[in-house]
Structure formats: structure tokens, C-alpha cells
Amino acid sequence: MLDDDVNHLFPDLKPTDPIPEEFYNKLMKIVEIFVGKDCIDQIKKWKRQKKIMGNSNYLQNINFICSYQHEKSSLAAWGNSNNLPMNLRKITDINIAKYTEDNWESLRLEWEPYAKRDTLCLGACLIKYNKVMKEVVFQNVSNNLTAPSLSLKGWYYLYHYRKEMVEEEWYESTRMVPKHTEKENVEKVYSHTHPFIRYFIRQSIKGGRVSANRKSFETNKMDEICNILKEYTETPSDNIIDLFKEYSTSTKDKMEVHSRLKKIKCTKLIAFDANGLYASAMSDLDSEYPKAESGRPFLKEEEKEFVKLFNEQKFRPRTAILKVWFKYPTNMFFQPIPAKDKITFTNKEGNKETGTKIRFRNGFCSEVLTSVDIQEIVKAGGRIVKIKDGIVYEENFKTPPYRDYILILRDLRNKYK
């Protein structure tokens, strides 16, 4: 459609010719709806600079970013959450399969309102998203492919630079723009670059996204579990998190409670979701963040000392990522750390498949874990048996490098709850 418009307006235009000024300005007005005014100003700035340099062959391209990489909800939900005016929100879906190459033109009155409203809704959502991200982390969609990359760049600037608003010339007037001054005495944050070390660290990452469809199961077994734990811990709370916290730290004999919990006939999935734990951990002043540049290989002669420190829960404030042999009690009901097993199983198509699965199991396990996870095993009643390999860090950050960034986002979340 864009090519047809160009050919109609400029029939003698060659592919290698610069975009005519008239069409360029019209195109920029359309693009501005989707990428925001800041991006258009930057494009015009580049264009003016190229003219000054006497080079008319400036880059002529438009980057298309997938908005789904920034917001995973449906367009309808995104529009509703942005409180868009009703005339900008998505309307009822139509049957796309109905429209073909042969009938789409004759049925234009049916699909065109839907297509226009979709475009308006997406454009309005992106404008609001860009505006908020610009205010919070000085970033927008136009130069970030995904939400994680946007967040990483936002943290980098907030951590390393101080922002102030200054006045600058803009065409025939002036405007206020942000100026970033590099902070002094900031602890530099580095990451590992060696592929083996990065692979080793990746082995210590457990878990991931979990989805549980609550409509597919209903059970009152959690009430039975809570009642047993309440009786054991003598805690009046009905909150499973509070009960488990008391249970895991209690030094009382757990033989009876384990026996009672095992008798509960429960094969149902328990849906559990804890929100905000990453933010809490990343801003906690009592947490340790190791400096990548201080990492070194684990020495075999350190094994005896480290095993003793872990089993006595005295390894902190040291930090490490280690491959360890550990033992869970065989009667343990709750397990804090799963194990990755390479197993052969039957997939949905009925074929044999070999892959890595995260499973909970009792007895002996061998796993790559962070020092934090290793200490959690001991807290839960397990024992560290052997350390085989790993990375030990000699130095930690004085304060969590993400703390200020997280606190800004936390305050905004609390403000708009």
C-alpha cells in the first residue's frame, strides 16, 4: 500500500532516489503516532546534520518494533488498563478467515472499522507507554526491542547518571530537555564474558514462568495442610507463607507432622504465586551482590572449610556458585530447591523424548547452586556432603546496585495501586 502511494504521487521516482520532502513529511506525521515525538525529533535532527555536512544520502529507514515484546496482554486488555477513551478502545473481534483476496474489497465496510480501531487503540497504548517509560527510565519503545532491554537500559542510566533539565535551542524557539551528568564514585557493574563461566552460572538458575489454570482443579487439601501446620507451629495465622516460615525455622521434631502430611491424599496441583519477591531481594540491604571481576575458581583445598561453614549456616557474607552434593531428609514434605534431571519421557505425541526436567526429590542430589540456595537447603534440614567445582567471589558490592532503581519503581507502584 505504501509503495502504491509513492508510485502514484511520484511516478518518476527511482528506488535509489531520496524520499521527496513532501512525502517524507506526510510519512513522519503517521509514524509519530506510533513511535512518539522524541523519535521524530531525533530523525529530523539527523537530517539537518546530514544537510549541513553536504551529504544527502542520509539513512532512510523505519524500525518496526513488536509491541507484544513489551506488553504481553491482549490489545483489548491493554487498552482497558490504560483507561483509554471508549472511542479508542478495541471493538469486538471479527472473523478474519471470512475475508479473502477475492472478497475483501466488497466487504470493506465490515472489516475496515475493526482495522482502524485496532490501529488507533495500539497507537494510543504505545503513546502512553512511551510517555510513562520516558518519565520513569528515560527510554521508549523505538530503541528497545523488548521490555527487559528497556528496563536494563533504564537501570544503567539511573545508576550511572544524574538527570537535570536544561534549556536548548529548538528551531526558532527553546525547549527544556534532560541532561545526564555522570555520577562520581559509583561502583562499576561488570558481567562475566567467558562462555564457560556464563554456562556454569546458567546452570544455577532454577524455576521460570509457571502457569496454573485455576479453573482446571479445585481442592480443599490446602486447608488440611494449614491446619496441621497451625497445630504444629502453634501459630494462629491461616496464611500458608507465615505457617511455612514458622515450620521451616522450628527446631521441634518434625517426624509426626511429616507422617500426617503424607497421609493426605493429594495429587492436585497447588497454584501459588508470590509477587514482588525479585524487587524485595534486589533492594534488600542485607543481601549480598558479588562483583563479577572478583570471581575466581573454587580450590579443592577449600572444600572441607566450605562444607563446614554451609552446614553450620555461617558461609555468609561470602558468595559463590558451586556444584554440590547434598542430601535431603527422606521424610521431607516441602523442598526449597528442586533438582534438574536428564530423563527420558513420553511426550504428547506418544514418542520417547530425552530432556532436562526440574523435579523435587528426596535423598542425594547433585546440582549447581548459588551459595544462597545452598544455605536454604541446610535451613530446611538438608546437609551438604561434597563440593565438586565452582566460582568463589572475593568481594561484594557495598550496597545493592539495583536498590535506587527498584525503590523508584516501588514508589510508583504504591502510588498507582
C-alpha positions in Angstrom: 0.0 0.0 0.0 2.9 2.4 0.9 4.6 1.6 -2.4 1.4 2.2 -4.4 1.0 5.6 -2.8 4.6 6.6 -3.6 4.3 5.4 -7.2 1.0 7.4 -7.6 2.4 10.6 -6.1 5.8 10.4 -7.6 5.7 8.2 -10.8 9.3 9.1 -11.9 10.8 8.2 -8.5 13.7 5.7 -8.6 14.4 3.3 -5.7 17.8 4.9 -5.2 16.4 8.5 -5.0 16.0 10.3 -1.7 12.4 10.4 -0.3 10.8 13.6 -1.6 10.3 16.2 1.1 6.5 16.3 0.6 6.0 12.6 1.1 8.6 12.4 3.9 6.7 15.0 6.0 3.4 13.1 5.5 5.1 9.9 6.4 6.6 11.3 9.6 3.2 12.5 10.8 1.9 8.9 10.5 4.9 7.4 12.2 4.8 9.9 15.0 1.6 8.3 16.2 3.4 5.1 16.9 6.9 6.0 17.9 6.4 9.3 19.7 7.6 12.8 19.1 11.0 12.3 20.6 11.9 9.8 17.9 10.7 12.1 15.2 12.8 15.0 16.6 15.8 12.7 16.5 15.2 11.8 12.9 14.8 15.4 11.9 18.0 16.3 13.8 19.9 13.6 11.9 18.5 15.0 8.7 19.6 18.6 9.5 23.1 17.4 10.4 23.5 15.5 7.1 22.4 18.6 5.1 25.0 20.7 7.0 27.6 18.1 6.1 26.6 18.3 2.4 25.6 14.6 2.2 22.1 14.0 1.1 22.4 10.2 1.4 21.2 10.0 5.0 19.7 6.8 6.3 16.1 6.4 5.2 14.5 3.6 7.2 11.8 3.0 9.8 12.3 0.4 12.5 9.3 -1.7 13.3 9.1 -2.9 16.9 6.9 -5.7 18.1 4.8 -4.2 20.9 4.0 -7.7 22.2 7.6 -7.9 23.4 6.7 -5.0 25.8 3.2 -5.9 26.8 2.0 -9.5 26.8 -1.7 -8.9 27.5 -4.3 -8.7 24.7 -4.8 -5.4 22.9 -8.3 -5.1 24.5 -6.9 -5.6 28.0 -4.0 -3.2 27.3 -6.5 -0.5 26.2 -8.7 -1.1 29.2 -5.7 -0.9 31.7 -4.6 2.4 30.1 -8.1 3.8 30.7 -8.4 4.9 27.1 -11.5 6.8 25.9 -14.2 4.4 24.7 -13.8 5.6 21.1 -10.1 4.5 21.2 -10.6 1.0 22.7 -10.7 -2.2 20.8 -14.0 -3.3 19.5 -15.4 -6.9 19.1 -13.3 -9.2 17.1 -14.4 -10.2 13.6 -13.9 -13.5 11.7 -10.7 -12.8 9.8 -10.9 -16.1 7.9 -14.1 -14.8 6.2 -12.1 -12.2 4.2 -10.2 -13.4 1.2 -8.3 -11.9 -1.7 -11.4 -12.2 -3.8 -14.0 -10.5 -1.4 -12.0 -8.2 0.9 -12.8 -5.1 -1.3 -16.5 -5.7 -1.5 -16.7 -6.4 2.3 -14.6 -3.3 3.2 -17.4 -1.8 5.3 -17.3 -4.8 7.6 -13.6 -5.1 8.3 -12.4 -1.5 7.9 -13.9 -0.1 11.2 -12.3 -3.0 13.0 -8.9 -2.5 11.4 -9.0 1.3 12.1 -10.0 0.9 15.7 -7.2 -1.7 16.2 -4.7 0.7 14.8 -6.0 3.6 16.9 -6.0 1.5 20.1 -2.5 0.2 19.6 -1.2 3.7 18.7 -2.8 5.3 21.8 -1.4 2.5 24.0 2.1 2.9 22.6 2.0 6.7 23.1 1.0 6.3 26.8 3.6 3.5 27.3 6.3 5.7 25.7 5.4 8.7 27.8 5.5 6.8 31.1 8.7 4.9 30.2 10.3 8.2 29.2 9.4 9.8 32.6 10.4 6.8 34.7 13.5 5.3 33.0 14.3 7.8 30.1 13.6 5.1 27.5 10.9 4.3 24.9 9.9 1.6 22.5 11.7 3.0 19.5 15.2 2.0 20.7 14.4 -1.1 22.8 13.3 -4.4 21.2 11.9 -5.9 24.5 10.7 -4.8 27.9 13.8 -6.4 29.6 16.2 -4.5 27.4 14.3 -1.3 28.2 14.5 -2.0 31.9 18.2 -2.8 31.7 19.0 0.5 29.8 16.8 2.4 32.3 18.7 1.0 35.2 22.0 1.7 33.6 21.3 5.4 33.1 19.7 5.9 36.6 22.6 4.1 38.2 25.4 5.9 36.4 23.9 9.3 35.6 22.3 12.2 37.3 19.4 13.8 35.5 18.7 17.6 35.2 16.5 19.6 32.9 18.3 22.3 30.8 17.2 24.7 28.1 18.3 24.3 24.5 17.5 25.9 21.2 14.8 24.2 19.1 14.1 25.5 15.7 13.2 29.2 16.3 12.4 28.8 20.0 13.7 26.9 23.0 12.7 23.9 25.0 13.6 22.0 28.2 15.5 18.7 27.6 17.0 16.3 30.1 20.8 16.4 30.6 22.6 13.5 32.1 25.8 14.0 34.1 27.9 11.0 35.1 27.9 10.3 38.8 31.1 10.1 40.7 32.4 7.2 42.9 29.9 4.7 41.5 30.8 1.1 41.9 31.1 -0.3 38.4 28.9 -3.3 37.5 30.5 -5.9 35.2 29.3 -9.2 34.0 31.2 -12.4 33.1 32.2 -12.7 29.4 33.8 -16.2 29.4 31.4 -18.6 27.7 32.2 -21.5 30.1 31.6 -19.3 33.2 28.3 -18.0 31.7 27.2 -21.5 31.0 28.1 -22.6 34.5 26.2 -19.7 36.1 23.2 -20.5 33.9 23.0 -24.0 35.5 22.4 -22.4 38.9 19.2 -20.7 37.7 16.1 -22.6 38.8 12.5 -22.2 38.0 11.0 -19.8 35.5 7.5 -18.9 34.4 4.8 -21.1 35.8 1.1 -21.1 34.8 -1.6 -22.8 36.7 -5.2 -22.7 35.3 -7.3 -22.5 38.5 -10.4 -23.5 36.6 -9.0 -26.9 35.9 -8.8 -28.0 39.6 -10.4 -27.3 42.9 -9.3 -28.8 46.2 -9.6 -28.1 49.9 -6.4 -30.0 50.7 -4.6 -26.8 51.4 -6.9 -26.2 54.4 -5.9 -29.6 55.8 -2.2 -28.8 55.3 -2.6 -25.4 57.0 -4.5 -27.0 60.0 -1.7 -29.5 60.6 0.9 -26.8 60.3 -1.1 -24.5 62.6 -1.2 -27.2 65.2 2.5 -28.0 64.9 3.7 -24.4 65.0 1.0 -23.1 67.4 0.6 -20.2 65.0 -3.0 -18.6 64.7 -2.4 -17.4 61.1 -4.2 -19.1 58.2 -1.6 -17.7 55.8 0.4 -20.6 54.3 3.5 -18.4 53.9 3.5 -17.5 57.6 2.9 -21.1 58.6 5.6 -22.5 56.3 8.1 -19.8 57.6 7.4 -20.9 61.2 7.5 -24.6 60.2 10.9 -24.3 58.4 12.6 -22.4 61.2 11.2 -24.6 64.0 13.7 -26.9 65.8 10.9 -29.2 67.2 10.9 -32.8 65.9 9.0 -33.0 62.6 8.5 -36.7 62.4 4.9 -36.7 63.4 3.9 -33.7 61.2 5.7 -35.3 58.2 3.7 -38.5 58.8 0.4 -36.7 59.0 1.1 -34.6 55.9 2.0 -37.7 53.9 -1.3 -39.3 54.7 -3.3 -36.5 53.0 -4.4 -38.0 49.6 -3.5 -35.1 47.5 -2.3 -35.4 43.9 -3.7 -32.0 42.8 -1.6 -29.1 41.6 -1.3 -26.2 44.1 -1.4 -22.8 42.4 1.0 -20.5 44.2 2.2 -17.1 43.1 4.4 -14.7 45.1 4.5 -11.2 43.7 7.3 -8.7 44.3 10.0 -11.1 45.6 12.5 -10.1 43.0 12.1 -6.4 43.9 12.4 -7.1 47.6 15.6 -9.2 47.1 17.2 -6.7 44.7 16.7 -3.8 47.1 17.4 -5.6 50.4 20.3 -4.0 52.2 21.0 -7.3 54.0 21.5 -9.2 50.7 24.9 -9.8 49.0 25.7 -8.9 45.4 29.0 -10.3 44.2 31.3 -8.4 41.9 31.9 -10.3 38.8 35.5 -9.1 38.4 36.4 -10.6 41.8 35.4 -14.2 40.8 37.9 -17.0 40.9 37.9 -20.8 40.6 36.9 -22.9 43.6 40.0 -24.5 45.2 39.8 -28.2 46.2 41.6 -27.4 49.5 38.7 -25.1 50.4 36.1 -27.9 50.3 36.3 -29.0 54.0 36.1 -25.5 55.3 33.2 -24.5 53.0 31.2 -27.7 53.7 31.5 -27.0 57.4 30.5 -23.3 57.0 27.5 -24.2 55.0 26.3 -26.9 57.4 26.7 -24.5 60.3 25.0 -21.7 58.3 28.0 -19.4 58.6 29.0 -19.1 55.0 27.6 -15.6 54.6 28.6 -12.9 53.8 30.8 -14.9 51.3 29.2 -15.5 47.9 29.8 -18.4 45.5 28.2 -20.5 42.8 29.1 -24.2 43.4 28.4 -27.7 42.1 27.5 -29.6 45.3 26.4 -33.0 46.5 23.7 -32.6 49.2 21.2 -34.8 51.0 17.5 -34.1 51.7 15.8 -36.0 54.5 13.7 -38.8 53.1 10.7 -37.7 55.0 10.7 -34.1 53.9 7.4 -32.8 52.6 8.4 -29.3 51.5 11.6 -28.9 49.4 13.0 -25.4 48.9 15.3 -26.3 46.0 14.4 -28.6 43.0 16.9 -30.7 41.1 17.4 -30.7 37.3 17.3 -34.3 36.0 18.0 -35.5 32.5 15.3 -38.1 31.9 13.6 -40.0 29.1 9.8 -39.5 29.0 6.9 -39.9 26.6 5.7 -36.6 25.0 2.2 -35.7 23.9 2.6 -37.3 20.6 3.5 -40.6 22.3 7.1 -40.5 21.3 10.1 -41.1 23.6 12.0 -37.9 24.3 15.1 -37.1 26.4 15.4 -33.7 28.1 16.1 -31.9 31.3 13.2 -31.7 33.8 13.0 -29.8 37.1 11.8 -32.2 39.8 11.5 -32.4 43.5 13.1 -35.5 45.0 14.4 -36.8 48.4 17.8 -38.3 49.2 21.1 -37.5 47.5 21.2 -34.8 44.8 24.0 -33.2 42.8 23.3 -29.7 41.5 24.9 -26.3 40.6 23.6 -23.8 43.1 24.3 -20.3 44.4 25.5 -20.0 48.0 22.1 -18.6 49.0 20.3 -21.7 47.7 22.8 -24.0 49.4 22.2 -22.3 52.7 18.4 -22.7 52.2 18.9 -26.5 51.9 20.6 -26.6 55.3 17.9 -24.4 56.8 15.3 -26.9 55.6 17.0 -29.8 57.2 19.3 -31.0 54.5 23.1 -31.5 54.6 25.9 -30.5 52.3 28.1 -33.6 51.6 30.6 -32.5 49.0 31.7 -29.6 46.8 32.9 -30.6 43.3 33.5 -27.3 41.4 32.5 -23.7 41.2 33.2 -20.0 41.3 34.0 -18.1 44.5 33.8 -14.3 44.7 36.3 -12.3 46.8 34.3 -9.1 47.0 30.7 -7.9 47.2 29.0 -4.6 46.4 28.8 -2.3 49.4 25.1 -1.6 48.6 22.8 -3.5 46.1 23.4 -1.8 42.7 19.7 -2.0 41.8 18.4 -0.6 45.0 17.7 3.0 43.9 16.1 1.9 40.7 13.9 -0.6 42.5 12.8 1.9 45.1 11.7 4.4 42.4 9.6 1.7 40.7 8.2 0.6 44.1 7.1 4.1 45.0 5.4 4.4 41.6 3.6 1.1 42.1 2.4 2.1 45.5 1.3 5.5 44.2 -0.9 4.0 41.4 -2.3 0.9 43.3 
